[in-house]
């Protein structure tokens, strides 16, 4: 006798599974825990008894269950096992899901994490990908067309975020090339979009290149009344001229103050190579003083809210704004240009030693190995000369122009 919705609703569980038949092999199994499951009892193409699940009542209603039964019977009549077809459909869906742009992008981000990319890099790349997800996130990566990506870029262009548009194109391209490398796509449509949107104007990070102005800045740092850890970072940045992220995320275990060395691990450097820095005695003095404040923790510059996270990316620049310097005057990253310019102008040190101090990578792999150790003594002398020179500027003494020595 066929089932009714009333009979199904009134069916009570017992101590074992109760099977209620609707006909044609369709059964409702009432489980001891009270759940009600639809199953189809059928014989496969080899006449073996099989069971095919249709879902849980009331999520799958009586009419839906009957429809699924009839579809399964049609498959059997055409020589297709409905159980095998269900498994095949499930596998196909999993494959399609794994090849969407979003899925491949998540894999690519995970790969970058395992390769040791910095947290800030992963965060930036995720932000860029999130600009694309609404439009192409669920699209099969192999089917994405240049026109779809162009629409994303044009939207960003209309908003005036040209640099973001440029980076989004590059990041989408990186994901699709990863899909190509893992056999889930055949071509990269982003290559056809070069020059399709307005190019952002290149804007160099503001830096102080005038010695007198640099001295004034250093005196302003001494008068800064913000957090002591932030002030220490502002004092150190001109001395060591590393990238701001390398400084603010520094850990105490990286420093050997007794031997005046700082080894920045490869995971935090832009070029993903360990970078060793000699420290002038002025830098050691700042770090020794700072150790009394944060030395019990892991981070040299812990944030205010938690000692487990460093000061934020904007802390240094925001502090300089408080000191009266605009982003057109100076940026935290600009001290690399300051040091590079004035050290080269001094003529006292070889360009190769200066480049090594800035952690710039030589394109020649043989020279890279040589430069790693060859210029250490010169870099130690340069670090101390630079720190002494900054002291002279900060004190406002007579500024002797520095010129490249005669050849």
Buried (B, 14 or more C-beta within 10 A) or exposed (E): EEBEEEBBEEBEBEEEEBEBEBEBBBBBBBBEEEEBBBBBBBEBEEEEEBEBBBBEBEEBBBEBBBEBBEEBBEBBEEEBBBBEBBEEEEEEEEEEEEBBBBBBBBBBBEEBEEEEBBEEBBEEBBEBBEBBBEBBBEBBBBEBEBEBBBEBBEBBBEEEBBBBBBBBBEBBBBBBBBBBEBEBBEEBBBEBBEEBBEEBEEEEEBBBBEBEBBBBBBEBBEEBEEBBBBBBBBBBBBBBBBBBBBBBBBBBEBBEBEEBBBEBBEEBBBEBEBBBBBBBEBBBBBBEEBBEBBEEEEBBBBBEEEEEEBBEBEBBBEBBEEBEBEEEBBBBBBBBBBBBBBBBBBEBBBEBBBBBBBBBBBEEEEEBEEBBEBBBEBBBBBBBBBBEBBBBBBEEEEBEEBEEEEE
